[in-house]
Amino acid sequence: MKRNYLLLFFILVCLSLLSGNLTAGVSLVGKIGISFFYKQFSFFQSWWQSSLVCLALMLIVGTILYFIDRALKGRQRKVVLIACFLVFLVGLYFTFRDFRTDLAHRWLGERFHVGVYLYWIGFGIISLFFALTEKKEIAVSDTETIL
């Protein structure tokens, strides 16, 4: 499958907009907690700020995986990218477990939880994008002169 970075970017923007909208839907108890105790997470109360944070994180991870993809070749490249995907799955699992066991996180509401799960799903999509698509090889023949 050929790589289409524009399609990946479009998917990431859509995911971050949806995730930002959902994470901004913090429950009333969660909003009070953020306002009084966790002021550093006040960006979760605004959908566009939450979306920008999500998109920025996804672009940072995408850039890191892009450079990993360029630096490695063959089987080693696939192994590292699949390992990154598995790390993202483990992160999704621990986030799910934390939301189910920690009382303060349970009070944030299901919309918030789904929004955070979308962060992890976006990271997995980026990893699979690089692992399952072919690298574009630049072939230069010996007879061509590059000026």
KOLZATI-671107 format. One record per atom (N, C-alpha, C): residue number from 0; residue in three letters; x, y, z. Coordinates in steps of 0.1 Angstrom, whole numbers. Layout:
REC   seq   type       X       Y       Z
REC   NUM    ala       X       Y       Z
...
REM end
This chain:
REC   seq   type       X       Y       Z
REC     0    met       8     -12       0
REC     0    met       0       0       0
REC     0    met       9      12       0
REC     1    lys       6      22      -8
REC     1    lys      13      34      -9
REC     1    lys      10      44       2
REC     2    arg      20      51       7
REC     2    arg      18      60      18
REC     2    arg      11      73      13
REC     3    asn       2      77      21
REC     3    asn      -5      90      18
REC     3    asn      -5      98      31
REC     4    tyr       4     107      32
REC     4    tyr       6     115      44
REC     4    tyr      -6     124      46
REC     5    leu     -12     129      35
REC     5    leu     -23     138      36
REC     5    leu     -35     131      42
REC     6    leu     -37     118      39
REC     6    leu     -48     110      44
REC     6    leu     -46     108      59
REC     7    leu     -33     105      63
REC     7    leu     -30     103      77
REC     7    leu     -33     116      85
REC     8    phe     -28     127      80
REC     8    phe     -31     140      86
REC     8    phe     -46     143      88
REC     9    phe     -53     140      77
REC     9    phe     -68     142      78
REC     9    phe     -74     133      89
REC    10    ile     -70     121      90
REC    10    ile     -75     112     100
REC    10    ile     -71     117     114
REC    11    leu     -59     122     116
REC    11    leu     -55     127     129
REC    11    leu     -62     139     133
REC    12    val     -65     148     123
REC    12    val     -72     160     126
REC    12    val     -87     156     130
REC    13    cys     -93     147     123
REC    13    cys    -107     143     127
REC    13    cys    -107     136     141
REC    14    leu     -97     128     143
REC    14    leu     -96     121     156
REC    14    leu     -94     132     167
REC    15    ser     -85     141     165
REC    15    ser     -83     151     176
REC    15    ser     -95     160     178
REC    16    leu    -102     164     167
REC    16    leu    -114     172     169
REC    16    leu    -125     164     177
REC    17    leu    -127     151     174
REC    17    leu    -136     143     181
REC    17    leu    -132     141     195
REC    18    ser    -119     138     197
REC    18    ser    -114     136     210
REC    18    ser    -115     149     219
REC    19    gly    -111     160     213
REC    19    gly    -112     173     220
REC    19    gly    -126     176     224
REC    20    asn    -136     173     215
REC    20    asn    -150     175     219
REC    20    asn    -154     166     230
REC    21    leu    -150     154     230
REC    21    leu    -154     145     240
REC    21    leu    -147     147     254
REC    22    thr    -135     151     253
REC    22    thr    -128     153     266
REC    22    thr    -132     166     272
REC    23    ala    -138     175     264
REC    23    ala    -143     188     270
REC    23    ala    -157     185     277
REC    24    gly    -162     173     275
REC    24    gly    -175     170     281
REC    24    gly    -173     164     295
REC    25    val    -164     170     302
REC    25    val    -162     165     316
REC    25    val    -174     167     324
REC    26    ser    -177     157     333
REC    26    ser    -189     158     342
REC    26    ser    -187     170     351
REC    27    leu    -198     174     357
REC    27    leu    -199     185     366
REC    27    leu    -189     184     378
REC    28    val    -188     172     384
REC    28    val    -179     169     394
REC    28    val    -165     170     389
REC    29    gly    -162     166     377
REC    29    gly    -149     167     371
REC    29    gly    -145     181     369
REC    30    lys    -154     190     364
REC    30    lys    -152     204     362
REC    30    lys    -148     211     375
REC    31    ile    -156     207     385
REC    31    ile    -153     214     399
REC    31    ile    -139     209     403
REC    32    gly    -136     197     402
REC    32    gly    -123     192     406
REC    32    gly    -111     199     398
REC    33    ile    -113     200     385
REC    33    ile    -103     207     377
REC    33    ile    -102     222     381
REC    34    ser    -113     228     384
REC    34    ser    -113     242     387
REC    34    ser    -106     245     400
REC    35    phe    -107     236     410
REC    35    phe    -102     238     423
REC    35    phe     -89     232     426
REC    36    phe     -87     219     421
REC    36    phe     -75     212     425
REC    36    phe     -65     209     414
REC    37    tyr     -70     208     402
REC    37    tyr     -61     204     391
REC    37    tyr     -61     215     380
REC    38    lys     -57     227     384
REC    38    lys     -57     238     374
REC    38    lys     -48     236     362
REC    39    gln     -38     228     363
REC    39    gln     -30     225     352
REC    39    gln     -37     218     340
REC    40    phe     -48     212     343
REC    40    phe     -56     205     333
REC    40    phe     -68     212     329
REC    41    ser     -68     225     331
REC    41    ser     -80     234     327
REC    41    ser     -82     234     312
REC    42    phe     -72     230     304
REC    42    phe     -74     229     289
REC    42    phe     -84     219     286
REC    43    phe     -87     209     294
REC    43    phe     -97     199     292
REC    43    phe    -111     205     292
REC    44    gln    -113     217     297
REC    44    gln    -127     222     297
REC    44    gln    -130     230     284
REC    45    ser    -121     232     276
REC    45    ser    -123     238     263
REC    45    ser    -121     228     252
REC    46    trp    -130     227     243
REC    46    trp    -129     216     232
REC    46    trp    -117     219     223
REC    47    trp    -115     232     219
REC    47    trp    -105     235     209
REC    47    trp     -91     234     215
REC    48    gln     -90     238     228
REC    48    gln     -77     236     235
REC    48    gln     -73     221     236
REC    49    ser     -83     213     240
REC    49    ser     -81     199     241
REC    49    ser     -78     193     228
REC    50    ser     -84     197     217
REC    50    ser     -81     192     204
REC    50    ser     -67     196     199
REC    51    leu     -63     208     202
REC    51    leu     -49     212     198
REC    51    leu     -39     204     206
REC    52    val     -41     202     218
REC    52    val     -32     194     226
REC    52    val     -31     179     220
REC    53    cys     -42     174     217
REC    53    cys     -43     160     211
REC    53    cys     -36     160     198
REC    54    leu     -39     170     189
REC    54    leu     -32     170     176
REC    54    leu     -17     172     177
REC    55    ala     -13     181     186
REC    55    ala       1     183     188
REC    55    ala       8     170     193
REC    56    leu       2     163     202
REC    56    leu       8     151     207
REC    56    leu       9     140     196
REC    57    met      -1     139     188
REC    57    met      -1     130     177
REC    57    met       9     133     166
REC    58    leu      11     146     164
REC    58    leu      21     150     154
REC    58    leu      35     148     159
REC    59    ile      37     150     172
REC    59    ile      50     147     178
REC    59    ile      53     132     177
REC    60    val      44     124     181
REC    60    val      46     109     179
REC    60    val      48     105     165
REC    61    gly      40     111     156
REC    61    gly      41     108     142
REC    61    gly      55     112     136
REC    62    thr      60     123     141
REC    62    thr      74     128     137
REC    62    thr      84     118     142
REC    63    ile      83     114     154
REC    63    ile      93     105     160
REC    63    ile      92      91     152
REC    64    leu      80      86     149
REC    64    leu      79      74     142
REC    64    leu      84      75     128
REC    65    tyr      82      87     122
REC    65    tyr      87      90     108
REC    65    tyr     103      88     108
REC    66    phe     109      94     118
REC    66    phe     124      93     118
REC    66    phe     129      79     121
REC    67    ile     121      72     130
REC    67    ile     125      58     132
REC    67    ile     123      50     119
REC    68    asp     112      53     112
REC    68    asp     110      46      99
REC    68    asp     121      49      89
REC    69    arg     126      61      89
REC    69    arg     136      64      79
REC    69    arg     150      58      83
REC    70    ala     152      57      96
REC    70    ala     165      53     101
REC    70    ala     167      38      99
REC    71    leu     156      30     100
REC    71    leu     157      16     100
REC    71    leu     152      10      87
REC    72    lys     157      -2      84
REC    72    lys     153      -9      72
REC    72    lys     149     -23      74
REC    73    gly     140     -28      65
REC    73    gly     136     -42      65
REC    73    gly     129     -47      77
REC    74    arg     133     -59      82
REC    74    arg     126     -65      93
REC    74    arg     127     -57     106
REC    75    gln     139     -51     108
REC    75    gln     141     -44     120
REC    75    gln     131     -32     121
REC    76    arg     129     -25     110
REC    76    arg     119     -14     110
REC    76    arg     105     -19     114
REC    77    lys     101     -30     108
REC    77    lys      87     -35     111
REC    77    lys      87     -39     126
REC    78    val      97     -46     131
REC    78    val      97     -50     145
REC    78    val      96     -38     154
REC    79    val     103     -28     152
REC    79    val     103     -16     161
REC    79    val      89      -9     160
REC    80    leu      84      -8     148
REC    80    leu      71      -1     146
REC    80    leu      59      -9     152
REC    81    ile      60     -23     151
REC    81    ile      50     -31     157
REC    81    ile      51     -31     173
REC    82    ala      64     -30     177
REC    82    ala      66     -28     192
REC    82    ala      60     -15     197
REC    83    cys      62      -5     189
REC    83    cys      55       8     193
REC    83    cys      40       7     193
REC    84    phe      34       0     184
REC    84    phe      20      -3     184
REC    84    phe      16     -10     197
REC    85    leu      24     -20     200
REC    85    leu      21     -28     213
REC    85    leu      22     -19     225
REC    86    val      32     -10     225
REC    86    val      33      -1     236
REC    86    val      21       8     237
REC    87    phe      15      12     226
REC    87    phe       3      21     226
REC    87    phe      -9      12     231
REC    88    leu      -9       0     227
REC    88    leu     -20      -9     232
REC    88    leu     -19     -11     247
REC    89    val      -7     -12     252
REC    89    val      -5     -13     267
REC    89    val      -9       0     274
REC    90    gly      -6      11     268
REC    90    gly     -10      24     273
REC    90    gly     -25      25     274
REC    91    leu     -32      21     263
REC    91    leu     -47      21     263
REC    91    leu     -52      12     274
REC    92    tyr     -47       0     276
REC    92    tyr     -51      -9     286
REC    92    tyr     -50      -2     300
REC    93    phe     -38       3     303
REC    93    phe     -36       9     316
REC    93    phe     -45      22     318
REC    94    thr     -47      29     307
REC    94    thr     -57      40     309
REC    94    thr     -71      35     312
REC    95    phe     -75      25     305
REC    95    phe     -88      19     308
REC    95    phe     -89      14     322
REC    96    arg     -79       7     326
REC    96    arg     -78       1     340
REC    96    arg     -78      13     350
REC    97    asp     -71      23     348
REC    97    asp     -71      35     357
REC    97    asp     -84      42     358
REC    98    phe     -91      43     346
REC    98    phe    -104      49     347
REC    98    phe    -114      41     354
REC    99    arg    -112      28     354
REC    99    arg    -122      19     361
REC    99    arg    -119      17     376
REC   100    thr    -107      20     380
REC   100    thr    -103      17     394
REC   100    thr    -101      30     403
REC   101    asp     -97      41     397
REC   101    asp     -95      53     404
REC   101    asp    -108      61     405
REC   102    leu    -112      64     417
REC   102    leu    -125      71     419
REC   102    leu    -125      85     413
REC   103    ala    -114      92     414
REC   103    ala    -114     106     409
REC   103    ala    -115     106     393
REC   104    his    -109      96     387
REC   104    his    -110      95     372
REC   104    his    -124      89     368
REC   105    arg    -130      81     376
REC   105    arg    -143      76     372
REC   105    arg    -153      88     372
REC   106    trp    -151      98     381
REC   106    trp    -160     109     382
REC   106    trp    -159     118     370
REC   107    leu    -149     117     361
REC   107    leu    -148     126     350
REC   107    leu    -159     123     339
REC   108    gly    -164     111     339
REC   108    gly    -175     108     330
REC   108    gly    -171     100     318
REC   109    glu    -180      93     312
REC   109    glu    -177      84     301
REC   109    glu    -173      92     288
REC   110    arg    -179     104     286
REC   110    arg    -174     111     274
REC   110    arg    -159     114     275
REC   111    phe    -155     119     286
REC   111    phe    -141     121     288
REC   111    phe    -133     109     286
REC   112    his    -137      98     291
REC   112    his    -130      85     290
REC   112    his    -128      81     275
REC   113    val    -139      82     267
REC   113    val    -138      79     253
REC   113    val    -129      88     246
REC   114    gly    -129     101     249
REC   114    gly    -120     111     243
REC   114    gly    -105     107     245
REC   115    val    -102     103     258
REC   115    val     -88      99     260
REC   115    val     -85      86     253
REC   116    tyr     -94      77     252
REC   116    tyr     -92      64     245
REC   116    tyr     -89      67     230
REC   117    leu     -95      78     225
REC   117    leu     -92      82     211
REC   117    leu     -78      87     209
REC   118    tyr     -72      93     220
REC   118    tyr     -58      97     219
REC   118    tyr     -50      84     216
REC   119    trp     -52      74     224
REC   119    trp     -44      61     222
REC   119    trp     -47      55     209
REC   120    ile     -59      55     204
REC   120    ile     -62      49     192
REC   120    ile     -55      57     180
REC   121    gly     -54      70     181
REC   121    gly     -47      78     172
REC   121    gly     -32      74     171
REC   122    phe     -26      72     183
REC   122    phe     -12      68     183
REC   122    phe     -10      54     177
REC   123    gly     -20      45     179
REC   123    gly     -19      32     173
REC   123    gly     -20      33     158
REC   124    ile     -29      42     153
REC   124    ile     -31      44     138
REC   124    ile     -18      49     132
REC   125    ile     -11      58     139
REC   125    ile       1      63     133
REC   125    ile      12      52     132
REC   126    ser      13      44     143
REC   126    ser      22      33     143
REC   126    ser      19      23     132
REC   127    leu       6      19     130
REC   127    leu       3      10     120
REC   127    leu       5      16     106
REC   128    phe       3      29     105
REC   128    phe       5      35      92
REC   128    phe      19      33      87
REC   129    phe      28      35      96
REC   129    phe      42      34      92
REC   129    phe      46      19      90
REC   130    ala      40      10      99
REC   130    ala      44      -4      98
REC   130    ala      38     -11      86
REC   131    leu      26      -7      82
REC   131    leu      19     -15      71
REC   131    leu      21      -9      57
REC   132    thr      26       3      56
REC   132    thr      27       9      43
REC   132    thr      42       8      39
REC   133    glu      44       8      26
REC   133    glu      58       7      21
REC   133    glu      65      20      21
REC   134    lys      78      20      24
REC   134    lys      86      32      23
REC   134    lys      88      35       9
REC   135    lys      89      48       6
REC   135    lys      91      53      -8
REC   135    lys     106      53     -10
REC   136    glu     111      44     -19
REC   136    glu     125      43     -21
REC   136    glu     129      52     -33
REC   137    ile     140      60     -31
REC   137    ile     144      68     -42
REC   137    ile     156      61     -49
REC   138    ala     153      58     -61
REC   138    ala     164      51     -69
REC   138    ala     170      61     -79
REC   139    val     184      61     -78
REC   139    val     191      69     -87
REC   139    val     200      60     -95
REC   140    ser     199      60    -108
REC   140    ser     207      52    -116
REC   140    ser     221      58    -118
REC   141    asp     230      49    -121
REC   141    asp     244      53    -123
REC   141    asp     246      63    -134
REC   142    thr     237      63    -144
REC   142    thr     239      71    -156
REC   142    thr     234      85    -154
REC   143    glu     225      87    -144
REC   143    glu     220     101    -142
REC   143    glu     230     109    -135
REC   144    thr     230     122    -138
REC   144    thr     239     131    -132
REC   144    thr     230     141    -124
REC   145    ile     233     142    -111
REC   145    ile     225     151    -102
REC   145    ile     233     164    -101
REC   146    leu     227     175    -105
REC   146    leu     234     188    -105
REC   146    leu     230     195     -93
REM end
